[in-house]
Amino acid sequence: MLTADLTLTLPASPSIGDSVKISNLSGVNTCILGANGSLIMGVSGNLTLDNATASFELVFTGATKGWVIVGL
């Protein structure tokens, strides 16, 4: 749960099927999900949340797509 303007770093060595639930309760649009060497939605680099009330789940799908958003 994000409760301040900060970076939440994803696991360094995820396994396929691992999941992380994200809930931004900080009230700011600049919380960051640190990719920690994996892809997020097939793209390298970190993900900045642009919604101050975002809640969703990420599932690690493997090296090709990395972490994928499965719910909004």
Predicted model as a PDB file, atoms N, CA, C, CB and O in Angstrom, pLDDT in the B-factor column:
MODEL        1                                                                  
ATOM      1  N   MET A   1       0.851  -1.158   0.000  1.00 59.00           N  
ATOM      2  CA  MET A   1       0.000   0.000   0.000  1.00 59.00           C  
ATOM      3  C   MET A   1       0.900   1.225   0.000  1.00 59.00           C  
ATOM      4  CB  MET A   1      -0.970  -0.005   1.215  1.00 59.00           C  
ATOM      5  O   MET A   1       1.776   1.358   0.855  1.00 59.00           O  
ATOM      6  N   LEU A   2       0.684   2.126  -0.963  1.00 54.00           N  
ATOM      7  CA  LEU A   2       1.457   3.355  -1.044  1.00 54.00           C  
ATOM      8  C   LEU A   2       0.755   4.426  -0.222  1.00 54.00           C  
ATOM      9  CB  LEU A   2       1.638   3.811  -2.520  1.00 54.00           C  
ATOM     10  O   LEU A   2      -0.388   4.781  -0.510  1.00 54.00           O  
ATOM     11  N   THR A   3       1.423   4.935   0.788  1.00 61.00           N  
ATOM     12  CA  THR A   3       0.813   5.943   1.658  1.00 61.00           C  
ATOM     13  C   THR A   3       1.614   7.232   1.679  1.00 61.00           C  
ATOM     14  CB  THR A   3       0.675   5.405   3.069  1.00 61.00           C  
ATOM     15  O   THR A   3       1.350   8.108   2.503  1.00 61.00           O  
ATOM     16  N   ALA A   4       2.584   7.365   0.791  1.00 60.00           N  
ATOM     17  CA  ALA A   4       3.386   8.581   0.671  1.00 60.00           C  
ATOM     18  C   ALA A   4       3.961   8.619  -0.734  1.00 60.00           C  
ATOM     19  CB  ALA A   4       4.523   8.635   1.752  1.00 60.00           C  
ATOM     20  O   ALA A   4       3.871   7.641  -1.475  1.00 60.00           O  
ATOM     21  N   ASP A   5       4.550   9.744  -1.096  1.00 68.00           N  
ATOM     22  CA  ASP A   5       5.202   9.880  -2.393  1.00 68.00           C  
ATOM     23  C   ASP A   5       6.517   9.108  -2.323  1.00 68.00           C  
ATOM     24  CB  ASP A   5       5.439  11.395  -2.770  1.00 68.00           C  
ATOM     25  O   ASP A   5       7.496   9.615  -1.776  1.00 68.00           O  
ATOM     26  N   LEU A   6       6.556   7.890  -2.868  1.00 81.00           N  
ATOM     27  CA  LEU A   6       7.712   7.021  -2.716  1.00 81.00           C  
ATOM     28  C   LEU A   6       7.825   6.044  -3.866  1.00 81.00           C  
ATOM     29  CB  LEU A   6       7.639   6.271  -1.408  1.00 81.00           C  
ATOM     30  O   LEU A   6       6.995   6.027  -4.775  1.00 81.00           O  
ATOM     31  N   THR A   7       8.876   5.223  -3.809  1.00 88.00           N  
ATOM     32  CA  THR A   7       9.062   4.158  -4.790  1.00 88.00           C  
ATOM     33  C   THR A   7       8.857   2.809  -4.108  1.00 88.00           C  
ATOM     34  CB  THR A   7      10.474   4.240  -5.442  1.00 88.00           C  
ATOM     35  O   THR A   7       9.474   2.523  -3.081  1.00 88.00           O  
ATOM     36  N   LEU A   8       7.996   1.992  -4.681  1.00 88.00           N  
ATOM     37  CA  LEU A   8       7.792   0.622  -4.236  1.00 88.00           C  
ATOM     38  C   LEU A   8       8.552  -0.266  -5.221  1.00 88.00           C  
ATOM     39  CB  LEU A   8       6.248   0.243  -4.162  1.00 88.00           C  
ATOM     40  O   LEU A   8       8.210  -0.317  -6.402  1.00 88.00           O  
ATOM     41  N   THR A   9       9.572  -0.958  -4.745  1.00 95.00           N  
ATOM     42  CA  THR A   9      10.418  -1.765  -5.615  1.00 95.00           C  
ATOM     43  C   THR A   9       9.873  -3.184  -5.722  1.00 95.00           C  
ATOM     44  CB  THR A   9      11.863  -1.784  -5.096  1.00 95.00           C  
ATOM     45  O   THR A   9       9.656  -3.857  -4.714  1.00 95.00           O  
ATOM     46  N   LEU A  10       9.657  -3.627  -6.954  1.00 97.00           N  
ATOM     47  CA  LEU A  10       9.161  -4.981  -7.204  1.00 97.00           C  
ATOM     48  C   LEU A  10      10.269  -5.995  -6.913  1.00 97.00           C  
ATOM     49  CB  LEU A  10       8.657  -5.125  -8.671  1.00 97.00           C  
ATOM     50  O   LEU A  10      11.444  -5.630  -6.910  1.00 97.00           O  
ATOM     51  N   PRO A  11       9.916  -7.265  -6.669  1.00 96.00           N  
ATOM     52  CA  PRO A  11      10.913  -8.289  -6.355  1.00 96.00           C  
ATOM     53  C   PRO A  11      11.979  -8.426  -7.449  1.00 96.00           C  
ATOM     54  CB  PRO A  11      10.224  -9.628  -6.141  1.00 96.00           C  
ATOM     55  O   PRO A  11      11.681  -8.287  -8.636  1.00 96.00           O  
ATOM     56  N   ALA A  12      13.222  -8.697  -7.039  1.00 95.00           N  
ATOM     57  CA  ALA A  12      14.351  -8.801  -7.965  1.00 95.00           C  
ATOM     58  C   ALA A  12      14.330 -10.086  -8.787  1.00 95.00           C  
ATOM     59  CB  ALA A  12      15.648  -8.718  -7.198  1.00 95.00           C  
ATOM     60  O   ALA A  12      14.767 -10.082  -9.938  1.00 95.00           O  
ATOM     61  N   SER A  13      13.836 -11.173  -8.227  1.00 96.00           N  
ATOM     62  CA  SER A  13      13.842 -12.468  -8.915  1.00 96.00           C  
ATOM     63  C   SER A  13      12.465 -13.111  -8.848  1.00 96.00           C  
ATOM     64  CB  SER A  13      14.899 -13.409  -8.300  1.00 96.00           C  
ATOM     65  O   SER A  13      12.295 -14.143  -8.199  1.00 96.00           O  
ATOM     66  N   PRO A  14      11.468 -12.505  -9.521  1.00 97.00           N  
ATOM     67  CA  PRO A  14      10.122 -13.072  -9.445  1.00 97.00           C  
ATOM     68  C   PRO A  14      10.010 -14.379 -10.221  1.00 97.00           C  
ATOM     69  CB  PRO A  14       9.105 -12.073  -9.970  1.00 97.00           C  
ATOM     70  O   PRO A  14      10.766 -14.633 -11.158  1.00 97.00           O  
ATOM     71  N   SER A  15       9.063 -15.189  -9.815  1.00 98.00           N  
ATOM     72  CA  SER A  15       8.729 -16.425 -10.526  1.00 98.00           C  
ATOM     73  C   SER A  15       7.416 -16.210 -11.263  1.00 98.00           C  
ATOM     74  CB  SER A  15       8.630 -17.645  -9.543  1.00 98.00           C  
ATOM     75  O   SER A  15       6.589 -15.399 -10.845  1.00 98.00           O  
ATOM     76  N   ILE A  16       7.227 -16.928 -12.346  1.00 98.00           N  
ATOM     77  CA  ILE A  16       5.974 -16.829 -13.104  1.00 98.00           C  
ATOM     78  C   ILE A  16       4.809 -17.139 -12.173  1.00 98.00           C  
ATOM     79  CB  ILE A  16       5.975 -17.799 -14.331  1.00 98.00           C  
ATOM     80  O   ILE A  16       4.816 -18.139 -11.456  1.00 98.00           O  
ATOM     81  N   GLY A  17       3.816 -16.266 -12.198  1.00 98.00           N  
ATOM     82  CA  GLY A  17       2.638 -16.424 -11.354  1.00 98.00           C  
ATOM     83  C   GLY A  17       2.686 -15.603 -10.076  1.00 98.00           C  
ATOM     84  O   GLY A  17       1.661 -15.433  -9.416  1.00 98.00           O  
ATOM     85  N   ASP A  18       3.871 -15.084  -9.709  1.00 98.00           N  
ATOM     86  CA  ASP A  18       3.939 -14.200  -8.541  1.00 98.00           C  
ATOM     87  C   ASP A  18       3.048 -12.988  -8.778  1.00 98.00           C  
ATOM     88  CB  ASP A  18       5.406 -13.757  -8.255  1.00 98.00           C  
ATOM     89  O   ASP A  18       2.926 -12.513  -9.907  1.00 98.00           O  
ATOM     90  N   SER A  19       2.431 -12.494  -7.724  1.00 97.00           N  
ATOM     91  CA  SER A  19       1.560 -11.325  -7.886  1.00 97.00           C  
ATOM     92  C   SER A  19       1.800 -10.321  -6.767  1.00 97.00           C  
ATOM     93  CB  SER A  19       0.078 -11.749  -7.911  1.00 97.00           C  
ATOM     94  O   SER A  19       2.237 -10.669  -5.670  1.00 97.00           O  
ATOM     95  N   VAL A  20       1.501  -9.069  -7.081  1.00 95.00           N  
ATOM     96  CA  VAL A  20       1.613  -7.967  -6.136  1.00 95.00           C  
ATOM     97  C   VAL A  20       0.369  -7.109  -6.299  1.00 95.00           C  
ATOM     98  CB  VAL A  20       2.927  -7.130  -6.367  1.00 95.00           C  
ATOM     99  O   VAL A  20       0.027  -6.706  -7.411  1.00 95.00           O  
ATOM    100  N   LYS A  21      -0.306  -6.831  -5.195  1.00 93.00           N  
ATOM    101  CA  LYS A  21      -1.464  -5.945  -5.241  1.00 93.00           C  
ATOM    102  C   LYS A  21      -1.018  -4.544  -4.833  1.00 93.00           C  
ATOM    103  CB  LYS A  21      -2.611  -6.462  -4.313  1.00 93.00           C  
ATOM    104  O   LYS A  21      -0.317  -4.365  -3.837  1.00 93.00           O  
ATOM    105  N   ILE A  22      -1.434  -3.567  -5.614  1.00 89.00           N  
ATOM    106  CA  ILE A  22      -1.033  -2.180  -5.410  1.00 89.00           C  
ATOM    107  C   ILE A  22      -2.267  -1.361  -5.084  1.00 89.00           C  
ATOM    108  CB  ILE A  22      -0.304  -1.613  -6.659  1.00 89.00           C  
ATOM    109  O   ILE A  22      -3.296  -1.479  -5.749  1.00 89.00           O  
ATOM    110  N   SER A  23      -2.162  -0.540  -4.070  1.00 85.00           N  
ATOM    111  CA  SER A  23      -3.231   0.392  -3.725  1.00 85.00           C  
ATOM    112  C   SER A  23      -2.582   1.716  -3.342  1.00 85.00           C  
ATOM    113  CB  SER A  23      -4.130  -0.164  -2.559  1.00 85.00           C  
ATOM    114  O   SER A  23      -1.875   1.799  -2.338  1.00 85.00           O  
ATOM    115  N   ASN A  24      -2.822   2.744  -4.139  1.00 80.00           N  
ATOM    116  CA  ASN A  24      -2.239   4.056  -3.888  1.00 80.00           C  
ATOM    117  C   ASN A  24      -3.193   4.869  -3.021  1.00 80.00           C  
ATOM    118  CB  ASN A  24      -1.936   4.797  -5.221  1.00 80.00           C  
ATOM    119  O   ASN A  24      -4.203   5.380  -3.506  1.00 80.00           O  
ATOM    120  N   LEU A  25      -2.874   4.983  -1.756  1.00 80.00           N  
ATOM    121  CA  LEU A  25      -3.681   5.766  -0.819  1.00 80.00           C  
ATOM    122  C   LEU A  25      -2.962   7.050  -0.416  1.00 80.00           C  
ATOM    123  CB  LEU A  25      -4.010   4.934   0.425  1.00 80.00           C  
ATOM    124  O   LEU A  25      -3.316   7.685   0.577  1.00 80.00           O  
ATOM    125  N   SER A  26      -1.948   7.424  -1.198  1.00 77.00           N  
ATOM    126  CA  SER A  26      -1.107   8.567  -0.851  1.00 77.00           C  
ATOM    127  C   SER A  26      -1.733   9.909  -1.208  1.00 77.00           C  
ATOM    128  CB  SER A  26       0.218   8.443  -1.535  1.00 77.00           C  
ATOM    129  O   SER A  26      -1.387  10.934  -0.620  1.00 77.00           O  
ATOM    130  N   GLY A  27      -2.657   9.906  -2.173  1.00 79.00           N  
ATOM    131  CA  GLY A  27      -3.246  11.156  -2.623  1.00 79.00           C  
ATOM    132  C   GLY A  27      -2.369  11.929  -3.593  1.00 79.00           C  
ATOM    133  O   GLY A  27      -2.700  13.059  -3.953  1.00 79.00           O  
ATOM    134  N   VAL A  28      -1.240  11.334  -4.030  1.00 78.00           N  
ATOM    135  CA  VAL A  28      -0.370  11.983  -5.013  1.00 78.00           C  
ATOM    136  C   VAL A  28      -0.238  11.116  -6.259  1.00 78.00           C  
ATOM    137  CB  VAL A  28       1.020  12.263  -4.409  1.00 78.00           C  
ATOM    138  O   VAL A  28      -0.427   9.901  -6.205  1.00 78.00           O  
ATOM    139  N   ASN A  29       0.086  11.753  -7.379  1.00 77.00           N  
ATOM    140  CA  ASN A  29       0.189  11.063  -8.661  1.00 77.00           C  
ATOM    141  C   ASN A  29       1.612  10.680  -9.013  1.00 77.00           C  
ATOM    142  CB  ASN A  29      -0.377  11.919  -9.748  1.00 77.00           C  
ATOM    143  O   ASN A  29       1.876  10.338 -10.166  1.00 77.00           O  
ATOM    144  N   THR A  30       2.533  10.723  -8.075  1.00 79.00           N  
ATOM    145  CA  THR A  30       3.941  10.516  -8.418  1.00 79.00           C  
ATOM    146  C   THR A  30       4.569   9.330  -7.692  1.00 79.00           C  
ATOM    147  CB  THR A  30       4.725  11.760  -8.108  1.00 79.00           C  
ATOM    148  O   THR A  30       5.792   9.284  -7.558  1.00 79.00           O  
ATOM    149  N   CYS A  31       3.786   8.386  -7.226  1.00 83.00           N  
ATOM    150  CA  CYS A  31       4.343   7.162  -6.655  1.00 83.00           C  
ATOM    151  C   CYS A  31       4.897   6.314  -7.796  1.00 83.00           C  
ATOM    152  CB  CYS A  31       3.264   6.370  -5.833  1.00 83.00           C  
ATOM    153  O   CYS A  31       4.325   6.279  -8.885  1.00 83.00           O  
ATOM    154  N   ILE A  32       6.002   5.637  -7.544  1.00 90.00           N  
ATOM    155  CA  ILE A  32       6.704   4.893  -8.586  1.00 90.00           C  
ATOM    156  C   ILE A  32       6.791   3.424  -8.203  1.00 90.00           C  
ATOM    157  CB  ILE A  32       8.113   5.475  -8.821  1.00 90.00           C  
ATOM    158  O   ILE A  32       7.055   3.081  -7.051  1.00 90.00           O  
ATOM    159  N   LEU A  33       6.560   2.547  -9.206  1.00 92.00           N  
ATOM    160  CA  LEU A  33       6.825   1.117  -9.049  1.00 92.00           C  
ATOM    161  C   LEU A  33       8.173   0.847  -9.683  1.00 92.00           C  
ATOM    162  CB  LEU A  33       5.693   0.230  -9.698  1.00 92.00           C  
ATOM    163  O   LEU A  33       8.327   0.976 -10.898  1.00 92.00           O  
ATOM    164  N   GLY A  34       9.151   0.472  -8.872  1.00 96.00           N  
ATOM    165  CA  GLY A  34      10.494   0.185  -9.360  1.00 96.00           C  
ATOM    166  C   GLY A  34      10.552  -1.191  -9.992  1.00 96.00           C  
ATOM    167  O   GLY A  34      10.258  -2.189  -9.334  1.00 96.00           O  
ATOM    168  N   ALA A  35      10.929  -1.254 -11.259  1.00 97.00           N  
ATOM    169  CA  ALA A  35      10.934  -2.508 -12.014  1.00 97.00           C  
ATOM    170  C   ALA A  35      11.979  -3.498 -11.501  1.00 97.00           C  
ATOM    171  CB  ALA A  35      11.183  -2.224 -13.480  1.00 97.00           C  
ATOM    172  O   ALA A  35      11.800  -4.707 -11.649  1.00 97.00           O  
ATOM    173  N   ASN A  36      13.053  -3.013 -10.908  1.00 96.00           N  
ATOM    174  CA  ASN A  36      14.079  -3.864 -10.300  1.00 96.00           C  
ATOM    175  C   ASN A  36      14.642  -4.884 -11.287  1.00 96.00           C  
ATOM    176  CB  ASN A  36      13.506  -4.586  -9.091  1.00 96.00           C  
ATOM    177  O   ASN A  36      14.897  -6.032 -10.924  1.00 96.00           O  
ATOM    178  N   GLY A  37      14.835  -4.458 -12.541  1.00 96.00           N  
ATOM    179  CA  GLY A  37      15.438  -5.322 -13.555  1.00 96.00           C  
ATOM    180  C   GLY A  37      14.465  -6.096 -14.415  1.00 96.00           C  
ATOM    181  O   GLY A  37      14.877  -6.700 -15.405  1.00 96.00           O  
ATOM    182  N   SER A  38      13.187  -6.100 -14.072  1.00 97.00           N  
ATOM    183  CA  SER A  38      12.173  -6.795 -14.880  1.00 97.00           C  
ATOM    184  C   SER A  38      11.433  -5.787 -15.763  1.00 97.00           C  
ATOM    185  CB  SER A  38      11.164  -7.562 -13.966  1.00 97.00           C  
ATOM    186  O   SER A  38      11.544  -4.576 -15.577  1.00 97.00           O  
ATOM    187  N   LEU A  39      10.691  -6.307 -16.711  1.00 98.00           N  
ATOM    188  CA  LEU A  39       9.821  -5.464 -17.525  1.00 98.00           C  
ATOM    189  C   LEU A  39       8.497  -5.252 -16.801  1.00 98.00           C  
ATOM    190  CB  LEU A  39       9.585  -6.096 -18.921  1.00 98.00           C  
ATOM    191  O   LEU A  39       8.093  -6.066 -15.971  1.00 98.00           O  
ATOM    192  N   ILE A  40       7.834  -4.157 -17.122  1.00 97.00           N  
ATOM    193  CA  ILE A  40       6.458  -3.918 -16.669  1.00 97.00           C  
ATOM    194  C   ILE A  40       5.644  -3.681 -17.927  1.00 97.00           C  
ATOM    195  CB  ILE A  40       6.355  -2.688 -15.655  1.00 97.00           C  
ATOM    196  O   ILE A  40       5.879  -2.708 -18.644  1.00 97.00           O  
ATOM    197  N   MET A  41       4.690  -4.555 -18.202  1.00 96.00           N  
ATOM    198  CA  MET A  41       3.859  -4.484 -19.404  1.00 96.00           C  
ATOM    199  C   MET A  41       4.725  -4.500 -20.673  1.00 96.00           C  
ATOM    200  CB  MET A  41       2.982  -3.214 -19.371  1.00 96.00           C  
ATOM    201  O   MET A  41       4.404  -3.836 -21.659  1.00 96.00           O  
ATOM    202  N   GLY A  42       5.826  -5.267 -20.637  1.00 97.00           N  
ATOM    203  CA  GLY A  42       6.696  -5.416 -21.798  1.00 97.00           C  
ATOM    204  C   GLY A  42       7.664  -4.267 -22.022  1.00 97.00           C  
ATOM    205  O   GLY A  42       8.368  -4.243 -23.032  1.00 97.00           O  
ATOM    206  N   VAL A  43       7.713  -3.310 -21.096  1.00 96.00           N  
ATOM    207  CA  VAL A  43       8.558  -2.127 -21.255  1.00 96.00           C  
ATOM    208  C   VAL A  43       9.572  -2.073 -20.121  1.00 96.00           C  
ATOM    209  CB  VAL A  43       7.702  -0.832 -21.286  1.00 96.00           C  
ATOM    210  O   VAL A  43       9.235  -2.334 -18.965  1.00 96.00           O  
ATOM    211  N   SER A  44      10.816  -1.734 -20.454  1.00 96.00           N  
ATOM    212  CA  SER A  44      11.827  -1.604 -19.403  1.00 96.00           C  
ATOM    213  C   SER A  44      11.667  -0.262 -18.700  1.00 96.00           C  
ATOM    214  CB  SER A  44      13.256  -1.743 -19.990  1.00 96.00           C  
ATOM    215  O   SER A  44      11.169   0.698 -19.289  1.00 96.00           O  
ATOM    216  N   GLY A  45      12.080  -0.199 -17.475  1.00 95.00           N  
ATOM    217  CA  GLY A  45      12.001   1.034 -16.699  1.00 95.00           C  
ATOM    218  C   GLY A  45      10.896   0.969 -15.661  1.00 95.00           C  
ATOM    219  O   GLY A  45      10.102   0.029 -15.617  1.00 95.00           O  
ATOM    220  N   ASN A  46      10.871   1.986 -14.838  1.00 96.00           N  
ATOM    221  CA  ASN A  46       9.892   2.070 -13.756  1.00 96.00           C  
ATOM    222  C   ASN A  46       8.542   2.553 -14.262  1.00 96.00           C  
ATOM    223  CB  ASN A  46      10.396   2.995 -12.658  1.00 96.00           C  
ATOM    224  O   ASN A  46       8.437   3.091 -15.365  1.00 96.00           O  
ATOM    225  N   LEU A  47       7.515   2.359 -13.452  1.00 92.00           N  
ATOM    226  CA  LEU A  47       6.159   2.809 -13.779  1.00 92.00           C  
ATOM    227  C   LEU A  47       5.754   3.877 -12.771  1.00 92.00           C  
ATOM    228  CB  LEU A  47       5.141   1.614 -13.771  1.00 92.00           C  
ATOM    229  O   LEU A  47       5.752   3.630 -11.565  1.00 92.00           O  
ATOM    230  N   THR A  48       5.411   5.064 -13.266  1.00 88.00           N  
ATOM    231  CA  THR A  48       4.912   6.128 -12.396  1.00 88.00           C  
ATOM    232  C   THR A  48       3.394   6.095 -12.417  1.00 88.00           C  
ATOM    233  CB  THR A  48       5.446   7.527 -12.841  1.00 88.00           C  
ATOM    234  O   THR A  48       2.783   6.156 -13.484  1.00 88.00           O  
ATOM    235  N   LEU A  49       2.785   5.997 -11.242  1.00 84.00           N  
ATOM    236  CA  LEU A  49       1.319   5.997 -11.157  1.00 84.00           C  
ATOM    237  C   LEU A  49       0.825   7.409 -11.407  1.00 84.00           C  
ATOM    238  CB  LEU A  49       0.822   5.472  -9.768  1.00 84.00           C  
ATOM    239  O   LEU A  49       1.268   8.350 -10.748  1.00 84.00           O  
ATOM    240  N   ASP A  50      -0.080   7.563 -12.347  1.00 82.00           N  
ATOM    241  CA  ASP A  50      -0.626   8.885 -12.648  1.00 82.00           C  
ATOM    242  C   ASP A  50      -2.068   9.012 -12.163  1.00 82.00           C  
ATOM    243  CB  ASP A  50      -0.552   9.160 -14.151  1.00 82.00           C  
ATOM    244  O   ASP A  50      -2.843   9.821 -12.674  1.00 82.00           O  
ATOM    245  N   ASN A  51      -2.404   8.208 -11.183  1.00 82.00           N  
ATOM    246  CA  ASN A  51      -3.738   8.233 -10.601  1.00 82.00           C  
ATOM    247  C   ASN A  51      -3.577   8.156  -9.085  1.00 82.00           C  
ATOM    248  CB  ASN A  51      -4.632   7.056 -11.148  1.00 82.00           C  
ATOM    249  O   ASN A  51      -3.032   7.185  -8.560  1.00 82.00           O  
ATOM    250  N   ALA A  52      -4.047   9.169  -8.398  1.00 79.00           N  
ATOM    251  CA  ALA A  52      -3.848   9.260  -6.950  1.00 79.00           C  
ATOM    252  C   ALA A  52      -4.624   8.218  -6.161  1.00 79.00           C  
ATOM    253  CB  ALA A  52      -4.236  10.621  -6.475  1.00 79.00           C  
ATOM    254  O   ALA A  52      -4.409   8.080  -4.957  1.00 79.00           O  
ATOM    255  N   THR A  53      -5.524   7.480  -6.810  1.00 82.00           N  
ATOM    256  CA  THR A  53      -6.311   6.463  -6.105  1.00 82.00           C  
ATOM    257  C   THR A  53      -6.272   5.106  -6.810  1.00 82.00           C  
ATOM    258  CB  THR A  53      -7.755   6.927  -5.969  1.00 82.00           C  
ATOM    259  O   THR A  53      -7.212   4.320  -6.693  1.00 82.00           O  
ATOM    260  N   ALA A  54      -5.197   4.829  -7.534  1.00 82.00           N  
ATOM    261  CA  ALA A  54      -5.080   3.583  -8.290  1.00 82.00           C  
ATOM    262  C   ALA A  54      -5.033   2.364  -7.372  1.00 82.00           C  
ATOM    263  CB  ALA A  54      -3.835   3.618  -9.167  1.00 82.00           C  
ATOM    264  O   ALA A  54      -4.386   2.386  -6.326  1.00 82.00           O  
ATOM    265  N   SER A  55      -5.726   1.302  -7.777  1.00 88.00           N  
ATOM    266  CA  SER A  55      -5.663  -0.005  -7.124  1.00 88.00           C  
ATOM    267  C   SER A  55      -5.708  -1.058  -8.218  1.00 88.00           C  
ATOM    268  CB  SER A  55      -6.836  -0.200  -6.088  1.00 88.00           C  
ATOM    269  O   SER A  55      -6.614  -1.059  -9.051  1.00 88.00           O  
ATOM    270  N   PHE A  56      -4.730  -1.954  -8.213  1.00 92.00           N  
ATOM    271  CA  PHE A  56      -4.673  -2.985  -9.245  1.00 92.00           C  
ATOM    272  C   PHE A  56      -3.735  -4.095  -8.787  1.00 92.00           C  
ATOM    273  CB  PHE A  56      -4.205  -2.391 -10.605  1.00 92.00           C  
ATOM    274  O   PHE A  56      -3.090  -3.996  -7.743  1.00 92.00           O  
ATOM    275  N   GLU A  57      -3.673  -5.147  -9.588  1.00 95.00           N  
ATOM    276  CA  GLU A  57      -2.786  -6.270  -9.293  1.00 95.00           C  
ATOM    277  C   GLU A  57      -1.831  -6.458 -10.463  1.00 95.00           C  
ATOM    278  CB  GLU A  57      -3.596  -7.575  -9.021  1.00 95.00           C  
ATOM    279  O   GLU A  57      -2.223  -6.327 -11.623  1.00 95.00           O  
ATOM    280  N   LEU A  58      -0.577  -6.765 -10.151  1.00 96.00           N  
ATOM    281  CA  LEU A  58       0.419  -7.122 -11.154  1.00 96.00           C  
ATOM    282  C   LEU A  58       0.733  -8.602 -11.000  1.00 96.00           C  
ATOM    283  CB  LEU A  58       1.713  -6.252 -11.013  1.00 96.00           C  
ATOM    284  O   LEU A  58       0.866  -9.098  -9.882  1.00 96.00           O  
ATOM    285  N   VAL A  59       0.851  -9.312 -12.123  1.00 98.00           N  
ATOM    286  CA  VAL A  59       1.251 -10.719 -12.113  1.00 98.00           C  
ATOM    287  C   VAL A  59       2.483 -10.846 -12.998  1.00 98.00           C  
ATOM    288  CB  VAL A  59       0.087 -11.662 -12.610  1.00 98.00           C  
ATOM    289  O   VAL A  59       2.525 -10.301 -14.101  1.00 98.00           O  
ATOM    290  N   PHE A  60       3.483 -11.569 -12.507  1.00 98.00           N  
ATOM    291  CA  PHE A  60       4.687 -11.777 -13.304  1.00 98.00           C  
ATOM    292  C   PHE A  60       4.435 -12.912 -14.283  1.00 98.00           C  
ATOM    293  CB  PHE A  60       5.915 -12.086 -12.401  1.00 98.00           C  
ATOM    294  O   PHE A  60       4.085 -14.021 -13.879  1.00 98.00           O  
ATOM    295  N   THR A  61       4.615 -12.632 -15.590  1.00 98.00           N  
ATOM    296  CA  THR A  61       4.280 -13.595 -16.635  1.00 98.00           C  
ATOM    297  C   THR A  61       5.500 -14.186 -17.334  1.00 98.00           C  
ATOM    298  CB  THR A  61       3.398 -12.943 -17.649  1.00 98.00           C  
ATOM    299  O   THR A  61       5.355 -15.044 -18.205  1.00 98.00           O  
ATOM    300  N   GLY A  62       6.695 -13.740 -16.965  1.00 98.00           N  
ATOM    301  CA  GLY A  62       7.909 -14.235 -17.604  1.00 98.00           C  
ATOM    302  C   GLY A  62       8.710 -13.094 -18.214  1.00 98.00           C  
ATOM    303  O   GLY A  62       8.342 -11.925 -18.103  1.00 98.00           O  
ATOM    304  N   ALA A  63       9.819 -13.460 -18.863  1.00 95.00           N  
ATOM    305  CA  ALA A  63      10.765 -12.458 -19.358  1.00 95.00           C  
ATOM    306  C   ALA A  63      10.220 -11.593 -20.493  1.00 95.00           C  
ATOM    307  CB  ALA A  63      12.011 -13.141 -19.821  1.00 95.00           C  
ATOM    308  O   ALA A  63      10.660 -10.453 -20.643  1.00 95.00           O  
ATOM    309  N   THR A  64       9.282 -12.090 -21.295  1.00 96.00           N  
ATOM    310  CA  THR A  64       8.812 -11.346 -22.462  1.00 96.00           C  
ATOM    311  C   THR A  64       7.983 -10.126 -22.099  1.00 96.00           C  
ATOM    312  CB  THR A  64       8.006 -12.246 -23.345  1.00 96.00           C  
ATOM    313  O   THR A  64       8.225  -9.045 -22.635  1.00 96.00           O  
ATOM    314  N   LYS A  65       7.025 -10.265 -21.217  1.00 97.00           N  
ATOM    315  CA  LYS A  65       6.153  -9.157 -20.795  1.00 97.00           C  
ATOM    316  C   LYS A  65       6.462  -8.687 -19.380  1.00 97.00           C  
ATOM    317  CB  LYS A  65       4.693  -9.577 -20.882  1.00 97.00           C  
ATOM    318  O   LYS A  65       6.155  -7.549 -19.025  1.00 97.00           O  
ATOM    319  N   GLY A  66       7.064  -9.549 -18.571  1.00 98.00           N  
ATOM    320  CA  GLY A  66       7.373  -9.190 -17.195  1.00 98.00           C  
ATOM    321  C   GLY A  66       6.107  -9.091 -16.352  1.00 98.00           C  
ATOM    322  O   GLY A  66       5.256  -9.980 -16.383  1.00 98.00           O  
ATOM    323  N   TRP A  67       5.993  -7.991 -15.594  1.00 98.00           N  
ATOM    324  CA  TRP A  67       4.816  -7.746 -14.744  1.00 98.00           C  
ATOM    325  C   TRP A  67       3.693  -7.195 -15.608  1.00 98.00           C  
ATOM    326  CB  TRP A  67       5.152  -6.755 -13.577  1.00 98.00           C  
ATOM    327  O   TRP A  67       3.895  -6.248 -16.369  1.00 98.00           O  
ATOM    328  N   VAL A  68       2.509  -7.787 -15.492  1.00 97.00           N  
ATOM    329  CA  VAL A  68       1.347  -7.390 -16.291  1.00 97.00           C  
ATOM    330  C   VAL A  68       0.220  -7.010 -15.356  1.00 97.00           C  
ATOM    331  CB  VAL A  68       0.902  -8.528 -17.255  1.00 97.00           C  
ATOM    332  O   VAL A  68      -0.048  -7.707 -14.378  1.00 97.00           O  
ATOM    333  N   ILE A  69      -0.444  -5.898 -15.658  1.00 94.00           N  
ATOM    334  CA  ILE A  69      -1.607  -5.456 -14.877  1.00 94.00           C  
ATOM    335  C   ILE A  69      -2.789  -6.354 -15.211  1.00 94.00           C  
ATOM    336  CB  ILE A  69      -1.950  -3.956 -15.166  1.00 94.00           C  
ATOM    337  O   ILE A  69      -3.135  -6.522 -16.380  1.00 94.00           O  
ATOM    338  N   VAL A  70      -3.418  -6.939 -14.171  1.00 92.00           N  
ATOM    339  CA  VAL A  70      -4.547  -7.843 -14.412  1.00 92.00           C  
ATOM    340  C   VAL A  70      -5.858  -7.314 -13.851  1.00 92.00           C  
ATOM    341  CB  VAL A  70      -4.259  -9.195 -13.814  1.00 92.00           C  
ATOM    342  O   VAL A  70      -6.896  -7.940 -14.069  1.00 92.00           O  
ATOM    343  N   GLY A  71      -5.861  -6.214 -13.152  1.00 74.00           N  
ATOM    344  CA  GLY A  71      -7.100  -5.652 -12.638  1.00 74.00           C  
ATOM    345  C   GLY A  71      -6.948  -4.179 -12.381  1.00 74.00           C  
ATOM    346  O   GLY A  71      -5.871  -3.712 -12.008  1.00 74.00           O  
ATOM    347  N   LEU A  72      -8.015  -3.446 -12.577  1.00 60.00           N  
ATOM    348  CA  LEU A  72      -7.998  -1.996 -12.313  1.00 60.00           C  
ATOM    349  C   LEU A  72      -8.993  -1.652 -11.256  1.00 60.00           C  
ATOM    350  CB  LEU A  72      -8.290  -1.194 -13.580  1.00 60.00           C  
ATOM    351  O   LEU A  72      -9.130  -0.483 -10.894  1.00 60.00           O  
TER     352      LEU A  72                                                      
ENDMDL                                                                          
END                                                                             
